[in-house]
Structures are given as C-alpha cells and as structure tokens.
Amino acid sequence: MERFDVRRGLIKEVEGTGGLGALAKEFFDHVEDSSDKSFEASHGVMTSIEARYENGAMIVDVTNVPPDFENPEAMKSAMEDRKRWTAFLDRATGYNSKQRGDKAKEGAKKASKAKSAISAAKHFMEMSESITEDKREQAESLIREIEELLEDNDNTKAKGRAEKLNKLFN
C-alpha cells in the first residue's frame, strides 16, 4: 500500500468530473467505481489496482506480475503499462514524479521529527524528578495524540503536536 499527497483542491476537481473511477477509465481496463473517491481496476502487468482518496491523499494498492523478460513485445507492453500508471498518478495527484518523491520525503521527515520528540519527552520524563504530575499527564496525552496521528499518516499534524510537546519541557 502506498500513500501519495494530492494537490490542494484536486480531489473536489476530480469529483466534479465524475470521480476517481472516471479518471481511472482513461488509463486502465476493467474499472469498477466503488464511490466518487475510489475504484478497483486492472491493466496489463497490473493485475489489481485499488485506489481511494482519503484525508487529502491517495491511497493505492497495486499488484504487479513480472512480464516475460525474454519476449521483447511483453517488455514493451509492460513499459507502456508503467507509463500509463505514471500518467494516471500525475493526473490523480496533481504532482509529477519528482514532486511526489519530494512530498514523500517531506512526510517522512515530519514523521521522524514527531517520533524524535516522543522519544526525547519520554527520556526527559524518566530522567527528571521535578516534573509535576499535571505536566506529565499533558505530555502523555500529547504523546498518545501524536502516535495516533502517525498511525493515520497525518504527519503534518503529528509534527505540529510534537512541537507543542517540545515546548512543554522548554
């Protein structure tokens, strides 16, 4: 399963033109709409494609089968399938390949900062004897919230809460 950030406003735009399934029909075979925000399909080496918009991102699960590497036509067909996939991602996310990679790195960096803040806060609470019970409860509440946000892949909010956690001990 992969997660791709979607350009602000694009989800409403796609919904206004028939939904994610309608967009997928431009690129893939055997497309079944699950809703305006999701579909299931297949095309060539991609035997199963499931995608949905969720919380400002596109979540996809793709199953690929390897082509016959000895057959030049099969290789050419597989390359065409990959080009279709990339073109679909460009349209469905509003970002090109490089931008999608940059967004993924940015999200990972935010998640890392949030995890680091949790680790630092836990370590500080273990080492310090002068933390009030109120401050400890606030920190534990923020840590639970950050962990839930990270689990939901909401790395931007997790980083924001992590900054609040850091300020609690400064």
C-alpha beads as a LAMMPS data file, in Angstrom:
LAMMPS data file: protein, C-alpha beads

170 atoms
169 bonds

1 atom types
1 bond types

-500.0 500.0 xlo xhi
-500.0 500.0 ylo yhi
-500.0 500.0 zlo zhi

Masses

1 110.0

Atoms # bond

1 1 1 0.000 0.000 0.000
2 1 1 1.335 3.422 -0.933
3 1 1 0.242 6.914 0.002
4 1 1 0.567 9.914 -2.311
5 1 1 -0.123 13.516 -1.338
6 1 1 -2.725 15.211 -3.529
7 1 1 -2.532 18.835 -4.643
8 1 1 -4.912 21.048 -2.679
9 1 1 -8.326 21.328 -4.365
10 1 1 -7.725 18.488 -6.836
11 1 1 -9.984 15.961 -5.091
12 1 1 -13.019 18.256 -5.494
13 1 1 -11.991 18.899 -9.093
14 1 1 -11.799 15.157 -9.839
15 1 1 -15.128 14.533 -8.085
16 1 1 -16.668 17.279 -10.220
17 1 1 -15.660 15.471 -13.404
18 1 1 -17.068 12.070 -12.468
19 1 1 -14.787 10.925 -9.657
20 1 1 -11.598 8.934 -9.361
21 1 1 -13.110 5.954 -11.202
22 1 1 -13.946 8.106 -14.234
23 1 1 -10.360 9.346 -14.292
24 1 1 -9.087 5.756 -13.993
25 1 1 -11.179 4.713 -17.022
26 1 1 -8.999 7.000 -19.153
27 1 1 -5.961 4.880 -18.250
28 1 1 -6.996 1.342 -17.245
29 1 1 -9.206 -1.585 -18.266
30 1 1 -11.923 -3.215 -16.169
31 1 1 -12.533 -0.231 -13.878
32 1 1 -15.211 -0.588 -11.201
33 1 1 -16.254 2.517 -9.263
34 1 1 -16.581 1.931 -5.552
35 1 1 -17.527 5.592 -4.964
36 1 1 -16.573 9.060 -6.256
37 1 1 -13.379 8.713 -4.259
38 1 1 -12.351 5.102 -5.024
39 1 1 -12.129 2.404 -7.678
40 1 1 -10.778 -1.059 -8.469
41 1 1 -9.207 -1.897 -11.823
42 1 1 -6.592 -3.864 -13.708
43 1 1 -4.415 -3.244 -16.726
44 1 1 -1.668 -5.371 -18.265
45 1 1 1.025 -6.281 -15.727
46 1 1 -1.027 -4.549 -13.010
47 1 1 -3.440 -7.361 -12.179
48 1 1 -5.087 -5.436 -9.365
49 1 1 -5.292 -1.699 -8.766
50 1 1 -7.224 -0.338 -5.801
51 1 1 -7.151 3.397 -5.137
52 1 1 -9.033 5.860 -2.992
53 1 1 -8.833 9.441 -1.840
54 1 1 -8.565 9.708 1.917
55 1 1 -7.672 12.686 4.132
56 1 1 -6.152 14.740 1.304
57 1 1 -4.088 11.851 -0.030
58 1 1 -4.463 9.000 -2.488
59 1 1 -4.001 5.523 -1.065
60 1 1 -3.194 2.834 -3.639
61 1 1 -2.606 -0.885 -3.544
62 1 1 -1.244 -2.352 -6.766
63 1 1 -0.395 -5.964 -7.561
64 1 1 2.062 -6.378 -10.440
65 1 1 3.097 -9.543 -12.230
66 1 1 6.512 -9.658 -13.875
67 1 1 6.482 -9.691 -17.664
68 1 1 8.209 -12.337 -19.767
69 1 1 11.673 -10.766 -19.855
70 1 1 12.653 -12.903 -22.860
71 1 1 9.819 -11.561 -25.001
72 1 1 10.502 -8.060 -26.421
73 1 1 6.777 -7.448 -27.054
74 1 1 5.907 -8.330 -23.455
75 1 1 8.615 -5.950 -22.235
76 1 1 7.346 -3.183 -24.495
77 1 1 3.796 -3.757 -23.251
78 1 1 4.948 -3.695 -19.605
79 1 1 6.756 -0.401 -20.209
80 1 1 3.583 1.053 -21.718
81 1 1 1.626 -0.114 -18.660
82 1 1 4.097 1.672 -16.369
83 1 1 3.810 4.846 -18.465
84 1 1 0.022 4.693 -18.086
85 1 1 0.417 4.253 -14.325
86 1 1 2.726 7.263 -14.071
87 1 1 0.406 9.400 -16.215
88 1 1 -2.538 8.366 -14.016
89 1 1 -0.629 9.301 -10.846
90 1 1 0.277 12.673 -12.366
91 1 1 -3.391 13.447 -13.052
92 1 1 -4.828 11.888 -9.866
93 1 1 -2.383 13.643 -7.520
94 1 1 -1.644 16.867 -9.377
95 1 1 2.085 16.248 -8.913
96 1 1 4.726 14.841 -11.253
97 1 1 7.083 12.013 -10.246
98 1 1 9.736 14.292 -8.764
99 1 1 7.183 16.285 -6.800
100 1 1 5.606 13.071 -5.470
101 1 1 9.043 11.919 -4.317
102 1 1 9.726 15.271 -2.666
103 1 1 6.353 15.164 -0.883
104 1 1 7.079 11.636 0.359
105 1 1 10.472 12.741 1.719
106 1 1 8.859 15.739 3.384
107 1 1 6.251 13.495 5.033
108 1 1 8.910 11.071 6.250
109 1 1 10.908 13.950 7.690
110 1 1 7.859 15.226 9.598
111 1 1 7.170 11.731 10.943
112 1 1 10.783 11.397 12.026
113 1 1 10.652 14.714 13.900
114 1 1 7.454 13.652 15.663
115 1 1 8.953 10.302 16.695
116 1 1 12.091 12.048 17.893
117 1 1 10.029 14.429 20.050
118 1 1 8.216 11.462 21.622
119 1 1 11.493 9.730 22.373
120 1 1 13.040 12.886 23.854
121 1 1 9.978 13.589 26.021
122 1 1 9.857 10.025 27.356
123 1 1 13.572 10.121 28.124
124 1 1 13.268 13.507 29.837
125 1 1 10.328 12.302 31.955
126 1 1 12.304 9.217 33.029
127 1 1 15.362 11.252 33.999
128 1 1 13.691 14.206 35.684
129 1 1 12.402 14.087 39.221
130 1 1 10.935 17.588 39.237
131 1 1 8.182 17.242 36.630
132 1 1 4.745 17.974 38.025
133 1 1 2.039 15.350 37.641
134 1 1 -0.001 17.834 35.580
135 1 1 2.861 18.340 33.106
136 1 1 3.446 14.576 32.911
137 1 1 -0.258 13.981 32.094
138 1 1 -0.163 16.698 29.421
139 1 1 2.925 15.110 27.870
140 1 1 1.434 11.612 27.910
141 1 1 -1.761 12.912 26.329
142 1 1 0.219 14.659 23.570
143 1 1 2.308 11.523 23.012
144 1 1 -0.850 9.407 22.560
145 1 1 -2.246 12.001 20.150
146 1 1 0.994 12.111 18.141
147 1 1 1.140 8.320 17.938
148 1 1 -2.463 8.197 16.658
149 1 1 -1.704 10.858 14.052
150 1 1 1.387 8.959 12.906
151 1 1 -0.675 5.784 12.640
152 1 1 -3.166 7.683 10.458
153 1 1 -0.297 9.028 8.294
154 1 1 -1.156 12.597 9.283
155 1 1 2.495 13.556 9.638
156 1 1 1.915 17.306 9.356
157 1 1 -0.388 17.409 12.398
158 1 1 1.894 14.962 14.228
159 1 1 4.849 17.306 13.718
160 1 1 2.770 20.248 14.978
161 1 1 1.779 18.367 18.131
162 1 1 5.429 17.309 18.562
163 1 1 6.466 20.964 18.564
164 1 1 3.883 21.567 21.293
165 1 1 5.327 18.613 23.233
166 1 1 8.846 20.029 22.925
167 1 1 7.666 23.435 24.208
168 1 1 6.121 21.757 27.226
169 1 1 9.587 20.927 28.543
170 1 1 11.436 24.094 27.453

Bonds

1 1 1 2
2 1 2 3
3 1 3 4
4 1 4 5
5 1 5 6
6 1 6 7
7 1 7 8
8 1 8 9
9 1 9 10
10 1 10 11
11 1 11 12
12 1 12 13
13 1 13 14
14 1 14 15
15 1 15 16
16 1 16 17
17 1 17 18
18 1 18 19
19 1 19 20
20 1 20 21
21 1 21 22
22 1 22 23
23 1 23 24
24 1 24 25
25 1 25 26
26 1 26 27
27 1 27 28
28 1 28 29
29 1 29 30
30 1 30 31
31 1 31 32
32 1 32 33
33 1 33 34
34 1 34 35
35 1 35 36
36 1 36 37
37 1 37 38
38 1 38 39
39 1 39 40
40 1 40 41
41 1 41 42
42 1 42 43
43 1 43 44
44 1 44 45
45 1 45 46
46 1 46 47
47 1 47 48
48 1 48 49
49 1 49 50
50 1 50 51
51 1 51 52
52 1 52 53
53 1 53 54
54 1 54 55
55 1 55 56
56 1 56 57
57 1 57 58
58 1 58 59
59 1 59 60
60 1 60 61
61 1 61 62
62 1 62 63
63 1 63 64
64 1 64 65
65 1 65 66
66 1 66 67
67 1 67 68
68 1 68 69
69 1 69 70
70 1 70 71
71 1 71 72
72 1 72 73
73 1 73 74
74 1 74 75
75 1 75 76
76 1 76 77
77 1 77 78
78 1 78 79
79 1 79 80
80 1 80 81
81 1 81 82
82 1 82 83
83 1 83 84
84 1 84 85
85 1 85 86
86 1 86 87
87 1 87 88
88 1 88 89
89 1 89 90
90 1 90 91
91 1 91 92
92 1 92 93
93 1 93 94
94 1 94 95
95 1 95 96
96 1 96 97
97 1 97 98
98 1 98 99
99 1 99 100
100 1 100 101
101 1 101 102
102 1 102 103
103 1 103 104
104 1 104 105
105 1 105 106
106 1 106 107
107 1 107 108
108 1 108 109
109 1 109 110
110 1 110 111
111 1 111 112
112 1 112 113
113 1 113 114
114 1 114 115
115 1 115 116
116 1 116 117
117 1 117 118
118 1 118 119
119 1 119 120
120 1 120 121
121 1 121 122
122 1 122 123
123 1 123 124
124 1 124 125
125 1 125 126
126 1 126 127
127 1 127 128
128 1 128 129
129 1 129 130
130 1 130 131
131 1 131 132
132 1 132 133
133 1 133 134
134 1 134 135
135 1 135 136
136 1 136 137
137 1 137 138
138 1 138 139
139 1 139 140
140 1 140 141
141 1 141 142
142 1 142 143
143 1 143 144
144 1 144 145
145 1 145 146
146 1 146 147
147 1 147 148
148 1 148 149
149 1 149 150
150 1 150 151
151 1 151 152
152 1 152 153
153 1 153 154
154 1 154 155
155 1 155 156
156 1 156 157
157 1 157 158
158 1 158 159
159 1 159 160
160 1 160 161
161 1 161 162
162 1 162 163
163 1 163 164
164 1 164 165
165 1 165 166
166 1 166 167
167 1 167 168
168 1 168 169
169 1 169 170
